[in-house]
Amino acid sequence: MTSRQEPISLADMGKRDLRTQFAALCYRMVKGKPEILLITSRRSGRWIVPKGWPADGKTPSESALTEAWEEAGVIGKAHNVGLGLFSYHKQVDDQTDLPCVAMVYPVKVKSVANKFPEAGMRKRKWLSPKKAAERVNEPELADIIRRFDPGMFTRL
């Protein structure tokens, strides 16, 4: 299966206005089958994966793990091999959408905390990969979730 890539709209912006983020595909194994953790976005309440801006002094996978903690309360281990990219528009205020691309890193979840920085701002939900792929709006992210094989990361 090939991944359908969505066009990136730079409308009134230049190439330098494209932003990069790092995302965490948080997963756990339950009775030998993977479950994917989705969270809601703060503004629209749609289902997403934790993601955020690069952090100074951290690798991309470490940045993804930091976002998993801050946005979902995930305690776990990130693998340093990216699963793929997805594009989307991040709404920063009522008038501005920033075009973004996010590199996705797998994060094996050891536990989830009840108290974490954005605890009162988001909902969390564990889903099968198929159901998680159906809930996200970004087709590229849905493809990454559907293709994800946790067996590739058994040493995490």
DSSP file (Angstrom, degrees, kcal/mol; ACC not computed):
  #  RESIDUE AA STRUCTURE BP1 BP2  ACC     N-H-->O    O-->H-N    N-H-->O    O-->H-N    TCO  KAPPA ALPHA  PHI   PSI    X-CA   Y-CA   Z-CA
    1    1 A M              0   0    0      0, 0.0     2,-0.3     0, 0.0   146,-0.0   0.000 360.0 360.0 360.0 134.9    0.0    0.0    0.0
    2    2 A T        -     0   0    0      1,-0.0     2,-0.4     0, 0.0   141,-0.0  -0.730 360.0-116.7 -99.0 151.4    1.3    3.4   -0.9
    3    3 A S        -     0   0    0     -2,-0.3     2,-0.6     1,-0.0   137,-0.1  -0.696  20.6-133.0 -87.9 132.6    0.8    6.5    1.3
    4    4 A R        -     0   0    0     -2,-0.4     2,-0.5   135,-0.2   139,-0.1  -0.756  21.4-148.8 -85.3 122.8   -1.3    9.3   -0.1
    5    5 A Q        -     0   0    0     -2,-0.6    81,-0.1   134,-0.1    -1,-0.0  -0.798   6.6-137.0 -97.7 132.6    0.5   12.6    0.5
    6    6 A E        -     0   0    0     -2,-0.5     2,-0.1     1,-0.1    82,-0.0  -0.605  27.5-106.0 -83.4 144.0   -1.5   15.7    1.1
    7    7 A P        -     0   0    0      0, 0.0     2,-0.6     0, 0.0    -1,-0.1  -0.402  27.8-129.1 -67.8 146.9   -0.4   18.9   -0.6
    8    8 A I        -     0   0    0     -2,-0.1     2,-0.7    91,-0.1    93,-0.0  -0.876  18.3-146.8 -97.4 123.5    1.2   21.6    1.6
    9    9 A S        +     0   0    0     -2,-0.6     3,-0.1     1,-0.1     0, 0.0  -0.819  24.8 171.7 -95.5 117.1   -0.4   25.0    1.1
   10   10 A L    >   +     0   0    0     -2,-0.7     3,-4.8     1,-0.2    -1,-0.1   0.330  18.3 168.6-103.2   5.6    2.0   27.9    1.5
   11   11 A A  T 3  S-     0   0    0      1,-0.3    -1,-0.2     0, 0.0     0, 0.0   0.210  76.3  -1.4  23.2-104.1   -0.7   30.4    0.3
   12   12 A D  T 3  S+     0   0    0     -3,-0.1    -1,-0.3     2,-0.0     2,-0.2   0.064 121.3  91.5 -97.6  24.5    0.8   33.8    1.1
   13   13 A M    <   -     0   0    0     -3,-4.8     2,-0.2     1,-0.0    -3,-0.1  -0.702  68.3-124.8-116.4 167.2    4.0   32.3    2.7
   14   14 A G    >   -     0   0    0     -2,-0.2     3,-1.9     1,-0.0     4,-0.2  -0.517  37.9 -94.1-102.2 175.2    7.4   31.3    1.5
   15   15 A K  G >  S+     0   0    0      1,-0.3     3,-1.4    -2,-0.2    -1,-0.0   0.822 122.8  61.6 -58.6 -32.2    9.2   28.1    1.7
   16   16 A R  G 3  S+     0   0    0      1,-0.3    -1,-0.3     3,-0.0    -3,-0.0   0.603  90.6  70.0 -72.5  -9.2   10.9   29.2    4.9
   17   17 A D  G <  S+     0   0    0     -3,-1.9     2,-0.4     2,-0.1    -1,-0.3   0.494  71.0 107.7 -87.3  -3.4    7.5   29.5    6.6
   18   18 A L    <   -     0   0    0     -3,-1.4     2,-0.3    -4,-0.2    82,-0.2  -0.619  62.4-147.0 -74.3 130.3    7.0   25.7    6.7
   19   19 A R  E     -a  100   0A   0     80,-2.6    82,-2.3    -2,-0.4     2,-0.4  -0.733   3.3-144.1-103.8 148.7    7.4   24.5   10.3
   20   20 A T  E     +a  101   0A   0     -2,-0.3     2,-0.3    80,-0.2    82,-0.2  -0.926  20.3 175.5-112.5 134.7    8.7   21.1   11.5
   21   21 A Q  E     -a  102   0A   0     80,-2.6    82,-2.1    -2,-0.4     2,-0.4  -0.864  24.4-130.2-128.8 167.4    7.4   19.2   14.5
   22   22 A F  E     -aB 103  52A   0     30,-2.8    30,-1.9    -2,-0.3     2,-0.3  -0.977  24.0-162.9-121.3 133.6    8.1   15.9   16.1
   23   23 A A  E     -aB 104  51A   0     80,-3.3    82,-2.7    -2,-0.4     2,-0.5  -0.820  11.6-137.6-119.7 153.8    5.3   13.5   16.9
   24   24 A A  E     -a  105   0A   0     26,-2.8     2,-1.1    -2,-0.3    80,-0.1  -0.947   1.2-158.8-113.4 122.0    5.0   10.4   19.2
   25   25 A L  E     -a  106   0A   0     80,-2.8    82,-2.5    -2,-0.5     2,-0.4  -0.821  25.4-159.8 -93.9  94.1    3.1    7.3   18.1
   26   26 A C  E     +a  107   0A   0     -2,-1.1    11,-2.5    11,-0.5     2,-0.3  -0.612  18.2 169.2 -81.9 129.6    2.6    6.0   21.6
   27   27 A Y  E     -aC 108  36A   0     80,-2.6    82,-3.0    -2,-0.4     2,-0.3  -0.953  19.7-174.5-140.7 158.3    1.8    2.3   21.8
   28   28 A R  E     - C   0  35A   0      7,-1.8     7,-2.6    -2,-0.3     2,-0.5  -0.951  27.3-118.7-142.6 162.2    1.5   -0.6   24.2
   29   29 A M  E     - C   0  34A   0     -2,-0.3     2,-0.4     5,-0.2    -2,-0.0  -0.914  26.3-178.2-107.0 129.8    0.9   -4.3   23.7
   30   30 A V  E >  S- C   0  33A   0      3,-3.1     3,-1.6    -2,-0.5    -2,-0.0  -0.975  75.6 -19.2-129.6 115.8   -2.2   -5.9   25.2
   31   31 A K  T 3  S-     0   0    0     -2,-0.4    -1,-0.1     1,-0.3    -2,-0.0   0.888 128.8 -52.2  52.0  42.9   -2.7   -9.7   24.8
   32   32 A G  T 3  S+     0   0    0      1,-0.2    -1,-0.3     0, 0.0    -3,-0.0   0.486 119.8 104.2  78.8   3.3   -0.1   -9.7   22.0
   33   33 A K  E <  S-C   30   0A   0     -3,-1.6    -3,-3.1    95,-0.0    -1,-0.2  -0.931  70.4-115.6-121.1 143.3   -1.8   -6.9   20.0
   34   34 A P  E     -C   29   0A   0      0, 0.0     2,-0.4     0, 0.0    -5,-0.2  -0.451  22.5-164.8 -76.7 146.6   -0.8   -3.3   19.7
   35   35 A E  E     -C   28   0A   0     -7,-2.6    -7,-1.8    93,-0.2     2,-0.4  -0.984  10.5-145.3-125.0 142.6   -2.9   -0.4   21.0
   36   36 A I  E     -CD  27 127A   0     91,-3.5    91,-2.4    -2,-0.4     2,-0.6  -0.886  10.0-135.5-110.2 136.0   -2.3    3.2   20.0
   37   37 A L  E     - D   0 126A   0    -11,-2.5   -11,-0.5    -2,-0.4     2,-0.3  -0.819  23.9-176.0 -93.6 120.4   -2.8    6.2   22.3
   38   38 A L  E     - D   0 125A   0     87,-2.8    87,-2.3    -2,-0.6     2,-0.3  -0.841   3.9-165.3-109.1 153.6   -4.6    9.1   20.8
   39   39 A I  E     -ED  48 124A   0      9,-2.7     9,-3.4    -2,-0.3     2,-0.3  -0.869  23.0-108.7-128.2 164.5   -5.3   12.5   22.5
   40   40 A T  E     -E   47   0A   0     83,-1.6     7,-0.2    -2,-0.3     2,-0.1  -0.692  31.9-114.1 -92.3 149.6   -7.6   15.3   21.7
   41   41 A S     >  -     0   0    0      5,-2.2     4,-0.6    -2,-0.3    82,-0.1  -0.453  23.0-125.1 -73.3 155.6   -6.3   18.7   20.4
   42   42 A R  T  4 S+     0   0    0      2,-0.1    -1,-0.1    -2,-0.1    -2,-0.0   0.884 101.8  36.7 -72.5 -38.1   -6.8   21.6   22.8
   43   43 A R  T  4 S+     0   0    0      1,-0.1    -1,-0.1    48,-0.1    -3,-0.0   0.967 131.7  17.7 -81.0 -56.1   -8.7   23.8   20.3
   44   44 A S  T  4 S-     0   0    0      2,-0.1    -2,-0.1     1,-0.0    -1,-0.1   0.673  87.8-130.1 -97.4 -17.8  -10.9   21.6   18.2
   45   45 A G     <  +     0   0    0     -4,-0.6    -3,-0.1     1,-0.2     2,-0.1   0.602  55.4 147.1  77.8  10.2  -11.0   18.4   20.2
   46   46 A R        -     0   0    0     -6,-0.1    -5,-2.2     1,-0.1     2,-0.4  -0.404  57.0 -95.7 -76.9 160.5  -10.1   16.2   17.2
   47   47 A W  E     +Ef  40 136A   0     88,-0.5    90,-0.6    -7,-0.2     2,-0.2  -0.621  58.5 149.5 -83.3 130.8   -8.1   13.1   17.7
   48   48 A I  E     -E   39   0A   0     -9,-3.4    -9,-2.7    -2,-0.4    88,-0.0  -0.810  44.3-105.4-142.8 178.0   -4.3   13.5   17.2
   49   49 A V        -     0   0    0     -2,-0.2   -24,-0.1   -11,-0.2   -11,-0.1  -0.828  52.1 -86.9-105.3 154.8   -1.0   12.1   18.4
   50   50 A P        +     0   0    0      0, 0.0   -26,-2.8     0, 0.0     2,-0.3  -0.380  63.2 156.6 -59.9 135.7    1.3   14.1   20.7
   51   51 A K  E     +B   23   0A   0    -28,-0.3     2,-0.3    16,-0.2   -28,-0.2  -0.989   8.4 150.5-158.4 157.2    3.5   16.4   18.8
   52   52 A G  E     -B   22   0A   0    -30,-1.9   -30,-2.8    -2,-0.3     3,-0.1  -0.969  42.7 -52.7-171.6-174.3    5.4   19.7   19.2
   53   53 A W        -     0   0    0     -2,-0.3   -32,-0.2   -32,-0.2    14,-0.1  -0.270  64.2 -85.3 -74.7 157.5    8.3   21.8   18.2
   54   54 A P        -     0   0    0      0, 0.0     2,-0.5     0, 0.0    -1,-0.1  -0.327  43.7-135.9 -57.8 144.7   12.0   20.8   18.3
   55   55 A A    >   -     0   0    0      4,-0.2     3,-2.0     3,-0.2     8,-0.1  -0.912  22.1-107.8-109.2 132.8   13.6   21.2   21.7
   56   56 A D  T 3  S+     0   0    0     -2,-0.5     3,-0.1     1,-0.3    -1,-0.0  -0.327 102.9  11.1 -58.4 129.9   17.0   22.7   22.0
   57   57 A G  T 3  S+     0   0    0      1,-0.3     2,-0.3    -2,-0.1    -1,-0.3   0.494 107.7 105.1  81.6   3.6   19.6   20.1   22.9
   58   58 A K  S <  S-     0   0    0     -3,-2.0    -1,-0.3     2,-0.0    -3,-0.2  -0.878  70.1-119.6-117.0 149.8   17.3   17.1   22.3
   59   59 A T     >  -     0   0    0     -2,-0.3     4,-2.4    -3,-0.1    -4,-0.2  -0.356  38.3-102.6 -72.5 164.5   17.2   14.7   19.4
   60   60 A P  H  > S+     0   0    0      0, 0.0     4,-2.1     0, 0.0     5,-0.1   0.901 124.3  49.0 -56.0 -41.8   14.0   14.5   17.4
   61   61 A S  H  > S+     0   0    0      2,-0.2     4,-2.1     1,-0.2     5,-0.1   0.867 110.0  51.5 -68.9 -33.9   12.9   11.3   19.2
   62   62 A E  H  > S+     0   0    0      2,-0.2     4,-2.2     1,-0.2    -1,-0.2   0.883 108.8  51.3 -66.8 -37.8   13.6   12.9   22.6
   63   63 A S  H  X S+     0   0    0     -4,-2.4     4,-2.1     2,-0.2    -2,-0.2   0.907 109.2  50.6 -63.2 -41.3   11.5   15.9   21.6
   64   64 A A  H  X S+     0   0    0     -4,-2.1     4,-2.2     1,-0.2    -2,-0.2   0.906 109.9  50.1 -62.5 -41.8    8.7   13.5   20.6
   65   65 A L  H  X S+     0   0    0     -4,-2.1     4,-1.9     2,-0.2    -1,-0.2   0.885 108.0  53.2 -64.6 -39.1    9.0   11.7   24.0
   66   66 A T  H  X S+     0   0    0     -4,-2.2     4,-2.8     1,-0.2    -1,-0.2   0.919 109.6  48.5 -60.4 -43.8    8.8   15.1   25.8
   67   67 A E  H  X S+     0   0    0     -4,-2.1     4,-2.9     1,-0.2     5,-0.4   0.884 107.3  55.7 -64.2 -38.5    5.6   15.9   23.9
   68   68 A A  H  X S+     0   0    0     -4,-2.2     6,-1.8     2,-0.2     4,-1.5   0.889 112.2  43.8 -60.9 -39.1    4.2   12.5   24.8
   69   69 A W  H  X S+     0   0    0     -4,-1.9     4,-1.8     4,-0.3    49,-0.3   0.962 117.3  43.6 -67.8 -53.0    4.8   13.3   28.5
   70   70 A E  H  < S+     0   0    0     -4,-2.8    48,-1.8     1,-0.2    -2,-0.2   0.884 125.7  31.0 -63.9 -40.4    3.5   16.9   28.4
   71   71 A E  H  < S+     0   0    0     -4,-2.9    -1,-0.2    -5,-0.2    -3,-0.2   0.729 137.8  16.1 -93.4 -23.8    0.4   16.2   26.3
   72   72 A A  H  < S-     0   0    0     -4,-1.5    -3,-0.2    -5,-0.4    -2,-0.2   0.470  92.7-116.8-131.0  -5.7   -0.5   12.7   27.3
   73   73 A G     <  +     0   0    0     -4,-1.8    40,-2.9    -5,-0.4     2,-0.3   0.764  54.3 167.8  73.3  24.1    1.3   11.8   30.6
   74   74 A V  E     -G  112   0A   0     -6,-1.8     2,-0.5    38,-0.2    -1,-0.2  -0.564  23.5-169.2 -79.7 131.1    3.3    9.1   28.8
   75   75 A I  E     +G  111   0A   0     36,-2.9    35,-2.8    -2,-0.3    36,-2.0  -0.988  44.3  96.2-113.0 120.9    6.3    7.5   30.6
   76   76 A G  E     -G  109   0A   0     -2,-0.5     2,-0.4    33,-0.3    33,-0.2  -0.884  69.0 -72.1-173.6-158.5    8.1    5.3   28.1
   77   77 A K  E     -G  108   0A   0     31,-2.1    31,-2.6    -2,-0.3     2,-0.4  -0.993  31.6-145.6-132.4 129.9   10.9    5.0   25.6
   78   78 A A  E     -G  107   0A   0     -2,-0.4     2,-0.3    29,-0.2    29,-0.2  -0.745  12.6-136.5 -93.9 140.1   11.2    6.5   22.2
   79   79 A H        -     0   0    0     27,-2.6    74,-0.0    -2,-0.4    77,-0.0  -0.748  13.7-136.0 -89.4 143.6   12.9    4.7   19.3
   80   80 A N  S    S+     0   0    0     -2,-0.3     2,-0.6    25,-0.1   -19,-0.1   0.277  76.9  92.7 -89.7  13.1   15.2    7.0   17.3
   81   81 A V  S    S-     0   0    0     25,-0.1    -2,-0.1   -20,-0.1     2,-0.1  -0.930  75.5-129.2-107.4 121.6   14.0    5.8   13.8
   82   82 A G        -     0   0    0     -2,-0.6    23,-0.2    23,-0.1     3,-0.1  -0.360   7.3-153.6 -69.7 146.0   11.2    7.8   12.3
   83   83 A L        -     0   0    0     21,-3.5     2,-0.3     1,-0.4    22,-0.1   0.655  61.3 -68.0 -90.6 -19.8    8.2    6.0   10.9
   84   84 A G  E     -H  104   0A   0     20,-0.7    20,-2.8     2,-0.0    -1,-0.4  -0.879  49.4 -84.6 151.2 176.6    7.3    8.7    8.4
   85   85 A L  E     -H  103   0A   0     -2,-0.3     2,-0.3    18,-0.2    18,-0.2  -0.844  27.5-171.9-114.1 148.7    6.1   12.3    7.9
   86   86 A F  E     -H  102   0A   0     16,-1.8    16,-2.9    -2,-0.3     2,-0.3  -0.988  13.5-141.8-135.3 153.5    2.6   13.8    7.8
   87   87 A S  E     +H  101   0A   0     -2,-0.3     2,-0.3    14,-0.2    14,-0.2  -0.820  29.1 147.3-112.2 151.8    1.6   17.3    6.9
   88   88 A Y  E     -H  100   0A   0     12,-2.2    12,-3.0    -2,-0.3     2,-0.5  -0.961  44.9-102.5-164.7 173.5   -1.1   19.5    8.4
   89   89 A H  E     -H   99   0A   0     -2,-0.3     2,-0.6    10,-0.2    -2,-0.0  -0.959  28.4-148.8-112.2 124.0   -2.0   23.1    9.2
   90   90 A K  E     -H   98   0A   0      8,-2.9     8,-3.2    -2,-0.5     2,-0.7  -0.810  11.3-139.1 -93.8 122.3   -1.6   24.2   12.8
   91   91 A Q  E     +H   97   0A   0     -2,-0.6     6,-0.2     6,-0.2     3,-0.1  -0.725  26.0 173.2 -82.3 117.3   -4.0   26.9   13.9
   92   92 A V        -     0   0    0      4,-2.1     2,-0.3    -2,-0.7    -1,-0.2   0.679  67.9 -11.9-100.4 -21.7   -2.1   29.4   16.0
   93   93 A D  S    S-     0   0    0      3,-1.1    -1,-0.2     0, 0.0     3,-0.0  -0.891  89.9 -75.4-157.1-172.1   -4.9   31.9   16.3
   94   94 A D  S    S+     0   0    0     -2,-0.3     3,-0.1     1,-0.2    -3,-0.0   0.697 128.8  31.6 -67.6 -17.6   -8.3   32.6   14.8
   95   95 A Q  S    S+     0   0    0      1,-0.1     2,-0.5     0, 0.0    -1,-0.2   0.649 106.5  73.0-112.1 -20.8   -6.8   33.9   11.6
   96   96 A T        -     0   0    0     -3,-0.0    -4,-2.1     2,-0.0    -3,-1.1  -0.867  45.1-178.0-115.7 128.6   -3.5   32.1   11.1
   97   97 A D  E     - H   0  91A   0     -2,-0.5    -6,-0.2    -6,-0.2    -3,-0.0  -0.987  16.9-151.7-115.5 126.8   -2.8   28.5   10.0
   98   98 A L  E     - H   0  90A   0     -8,-3.2    -8,-2.9    -2,-0.5     2,-0.3  -0.859  17.1-126.9 -97.6 127.4    0.9   27.5    9.9
   99   99 A P  E     + H   0  89A   0      0, 0.0   -80,-2.6     0, 0.0     2,-0.3  -0.583  39.9 179.2 -70.3 131.5    1.8   24.7    7.4
  100  100 A C  E     -aH  19  88A   0    -12,-3.0   -12,-2.2    -2,-0.3     2,-0.4  -0.942  27.2-157.1-133.7 152.4    3.6   22.0    9.3
  101  101 A V  E     -aH  20  87A   0    -82,-2.3   -80,-2.6    -2,-0.3     2,-0.4  -0.986  16.6-159.9-122.1 142.0    5.3   18.6    8.7
  102  102 A A  E     -aH  21  86A   0    -16,-2.9   -16,-1.8    -2,-0.4     2,-0.5  -0.983   9.9-146.2-126.1 128.4    5.7   16.2   11.6
  103  103 A M  E     -aH  22  85A   0    -82,-2.1   -80,-3.3    -2,-0.4     2,-0.4  -0.794  23.5-139.1 -88.9 132.4    8.1   13.3   11.8
  104  104 A V  E     -aH  23  84A   0    -20,-2.8   -21,-3.5    -2,-0.5   -20,-0.7  -0.804  18.6-172.7-101.9 130.7    6.6   10.5   13.7
  105  105 A Y  E     -a   24   0A   0    -82,-2.7   -80,-2.8    -2,-0.4     2,-0.2  -0.963  26.6-117.5-119.6 136.8    8.6    8.4   16.2
  106  106 A P  E     -a   25   0A   0      0, 0.0   -27,-2.6     0, 0.0     2,-0.5  -0.516  26.4-166.4 -73.1 139.6    7.4    5.3   18.0
  107  107 A V  E     -aG  26  78A   0    -82,-2.5   -80,-2.6   -29,-0.2     2,-0.6  -0.971  12.8-146.1-128.1 114.8    7.2    5.5   21.8
  108  108 A K  E     -aG  27  77A   0    -31,-2.6   -31,-2.1    -2,-0.5     2,-0.4  -0.719  23.6-136.6 -81.1 119.5    6.7    2.3   23.8
  109  109 A V  E     + G   0  76A   0    -82,-3.0   -33,-0.3    -2,-0.6   -80,-0.2  -0.641  28.9 175.5 -84.9 126.2    4.5    3.2   26.8
  110  110 A K  E    S-     0   0A   0    -35,-2.8     2,-0.3    -2,-0.4   -34,-0.2   0.803  71.5 -24.1 -90.9 -39.8    5.5    1.8   30.2
  111  111 A S  E     - G   0  75A   0    -36,-2.0   -36,-2.9   -38,-0.0    -1,-0.4  -0.974  55.8-127.1-161.6 167.4    2.9    3.7   32.1
  112  112 A V  E     - G   0  74A   0     -2,-0.3   -38,-0.2   -38,-0.2     2,-0.2  -0.990  23.2-137.6-125.5 137.0    0.7    6.8   31.9
  113  113 A A        -     0   0    0    -40,-2.9     3,-0.1    -2,-0.4    -2,-0.0  -0.582   7.2-146.7 -90.2 151.6    0.5    9.4   34.7
  114  114 A N  S    S+     0   0    0     -2,-0.2     2,-0.6     1,-0.2    -1,-0.1   0.762  92.1  55.4 -83.3 -28.6   -2.7   11.0   36.0
  115  115 A K  S    S+     0   0    0    -42,-0.1    -1,-0.2     4,-0.0    -2,-0.0  -0.933  70.4 135.4-109.9 118.1   -0.9   14.3   36.7
  116  116 A F    >   -     0   0    0     -2,-0.6     3,-2.0    -3,-0.1     4,-0.2  -0.950  66.6 -87.0-153.6 165.1    1.0   15.8   33.7
  117  117 A P  T 3  S+     0   0    0      0, 0.0     3,-0.2     0, 0.0   -46,-0.1   0.799 124.0  29.0 -51.9 -39.9    1.3   19.3   32.3
  118  118 A E  T >> S+     0   0    0    -48,-1.8     3,-1.6   -49,-0.3     4,-0.8   0.017  80.8 127.6-110.8  28.8   -1.7   19.3   30.0
  119  119 A A  G X4 S+     0   0    0     -3,-2.0     3,-0.5     1,-0.3    -1,-0.2   0.856  75.5  43.2 -55.4 -43.4   -3.9   16.8   32.0
  120  120 A G  G 34 S+     0   0    0     -4,-0.2    -1,-0.3    -3,-0.2    -2,-0.1   0.497 110.1  58.7 -83.2  -1.6   -7.0   19.0   32.2
  121  121 A M  G <4 S+     0   0    0     -3,-1.6     2,-0.3   -50,-0.1    -1,-0.2   0.579 103.9  40.3-103.8 -12.5   -6.8   20.1   28.6
  122  122 A R    <<  -     0   0    0     -4,-0.8     2,-0.3    -3,-0.5   -81,-0.1  -0.922  62.6-135.2-138.9 157.8   -7.0   16.8   26.7
  123  123 A K        -     0   0    0     -2,-0.3   -83,-1.6   -82,-0.1     2,-0.3  -0.816  21.1-149.4-105.6 154.7   -8.7   13.4   26.6
  124  124 A R  E     +D   39   0A   0     -2,-0.3     2,-0.3   -85,-0.2   -85,-0.2  -0.932  14.6 179.9-122.6 148.8   -6.8   10.2   26.0
  125  125 A K  E     -D   38   0A   0    -87,-2.3   -87,-2.8    -2,-0.3     2,-0.4  -0.946  20.7-143.4-152.5 129.9   -8.0    7.0   24.4
  126  126 A W  E     +D   37   0A   0     -2,-0.3     2,-0.3   -89,-0.2   -89,-0.2  -0.796  33.4 168.3 -90.1 131.8   -6.3    3.7   23.6
  127  127 A L  E     -D   36   0A   0    -91,-2.4   -91,-3.5    -2,-0.4    -2,-0.0  -0.945  40.4 -97.7-139.7 157.9   -7.5    2.2   20.3
  128  128 A S     >  -     0   0    0     -2,-0.3     4,-3.0   -93,-0.2     5,-0.3  -0.388  46.5-107.5 -64.7 156.2   -6.6   -0.6   17.9
  129  129 A P  H  > S+     0   0    0      0, 0.0     4,-2.6     0, 0.0     5,-0.2   0.899 120.7  53.1 -55.1 -40.2   -4.4    0.7   15.0
  130  130 A K  H  > S+     0   0    0      1,-0.2     4,-1.4     2,-0.2     5,-0.1   0.938 113.4  41.4 -61.6 -47.2   -7.3    0.3   12.6
  131  131 A K  H  > S+     0   0    0      2,-0.2     4,-1.2     1,-0.2    -1,-0.2   0.875 113.8  52.8 -70.1 -37.0   -9.7    2.4   14.8
  132  132 A A  H  X S+     0   0    0     -4,-3.0     4,-1.5     1,-0.2     3,-0.5   0.920 108.0  51.6 -62.6 -42.9   -6.9    4.9   15.6
  133  133 A A  H  < S+     0   0    0     -4,-2.6    -1,-0.2    -5,-0.3    -2,-0.2   0.849 108.7  51.9 -62.5 -34.2   -6.3    5.4   11.9
  134  134 A E  H  < S+     0   0    0     -4,-1.4    -1,-0.2    -5,-0.2    -2,-0.2   0.776 108.3  52.1 -71.9 -26.1  -10.0    6.0   11.3
  135  135 A R  H  < S+     0   0    0     -4,-1.2   -88,-0.5    -3,-0.5    -2,-0.2   0.784  91.4  83.2 -84.9 -28.4  -10.1    8.7   14.0
  136  136 A V  B  <  -f   47   0A   0     -4,-1.5   -88,-0.1     1,-0.1     6,-0.0  -0.481  67.5-146.4 -79.5 150.4   -7.3   10.9   12.9
  137  137 A N  S    S+     0   0    0    -90,-0.6    -1,-0.1    -2,-0.1   -89,-0.1   0.723  74.3  87.3 -85.9 -23.5   -7.9   13.5   10.1
  138  138 A E     >  -     0   0    0      1,-0.2     4,-2.4     2,-0.0     5,-0.2  -0.691  64.2-154.8 -86.7 117.1   -4.6   13.4    8.4
  139  139 A P  H  > S+     0   0    0      0, 0.0     4,-2.1     0, 0.0  -135,-0.2   0.854  94.4  52.5 -58.7 -37.2   -4.4   10.7    5.7
  140  140 A E  H  > S+     0   0    0      2,-0.2     4,-2.1   -53,-0.2     5,-0.1   0.909 110.3  47.6 -66.8 -41.0   -0.6   10.4    6.0
  141  141 A L  H  > S+     0   0    0      2,-0.2     4,-2.5     1,-0.2    -1,-0.2   0.904 109.3  54.2 -65.1 -40.7   -0.8    9.9    9.7
  142  142 A A  H  X S+     0   0    0     -4,-2.4     4,-2.6     1,-0.2    -2,-0.2   0.907 108.5  49.4 -59.0 -41.8   -3.6    7.3    9.3
  143  143 A D  H  X S+     0   0    0     -4,-2.1     4,-2.3     2,-0.2    -1,-0.2   0.903 109.5  51.3 -64.0 -41.5   -1.3    5.4    6.9
  144  144 A I  H  X S+     0   0    0     -4,-2.1     4,-1.0     2,-0.2    -2,-0.2   0.920 112.2  46.9 -61.5 -43.8    1.6    5.5    9.4
  145  145 A I  H >< S+     0   0    0     -4,-2.5     3,-0.5     1,-0.2    -2,-0.2   0.926 112.6  48.8 -64.5 -45.8   -0.7    4.1   12.1
  146  146 A R  H 3< S+     0   0    0     -4,-2.6    -1,-0.2     1,-0.2    -2,-0.2   0.875 115.6  44.0 -62.2 -37.9   -2.1    1.4    9.8
  147  147 A R  H 3< S+     0   0    0     -4,-2.3    -1,-0.2    -5,-0.2    -2,-0.2   0.591  84.0 123.7 -83.6 -11.3    1.4    0.3    8.7
  148  148 A F    <<  -     0   0    0     -4,-1.0     3,-0.1    -3,-0.5    -3,-0.0  -0.273  39.6-171.2 -60.4 128.6    3.0    0.4   12.2
  149  149 A D    >   -     0   0    0      1,-0.1     3,-1.9    -2,-0.0     4,-0.2  -0.915  11.2-167.9-122.3 101.9    4.6   -2.9   13.2
  150  150 A P  G >  S+     0   0    0      0, 0.0     3,-2.0     0, 0.0    -1,-0.1   0.711  81.2  77.9 -63.9 -17.9    5.6   -2.9   16.8
  151  151 A G  G >  S+     0   0    0      1,-0.3     3,-0.9     2,-0.1    -3,-0.0   0.735  82.3  66.7 -60.9 -22.3    7.6   -6.1   16.2
  152  152 A M  G <  S+     0   0    0     -3,-1.9    -1,-0.3     1,-0.2     3,-0.2   0.685 105.2  43.3 -70.0 -16.9   10.3   -3.9   14.6
  153  153 A F  G X   +     0   0    0     -3,-2.0     3,-1.7    -4,-0.2    -1,-0.2  -0.179  67.5 134.7-123.7  39.6   11.0   -2.4   18.0
  154  154 A T  T <   +     0   0    0     -3,-0.9    -1,-0.1     1,-0.3    -2,-0.1   0.702  68.0  62.2 -65.8 -19.8   11.0   -5.4   20.3
  155  155 A R  T 3         0   0    0      1,-0.2    -1,-0.3    -3,-0.2    -2,-0.1   0.470 360.0 360.0 -86.5  -0.5   14.1   -4.3   22.1
  156  156 A L    <         0   0    0     -3,-1.7    -1,-0.2   -79,-0.0    -2,-0.1   0.520 360.0 360.0 -69.6 360.0   12.6   -1.1   23.4
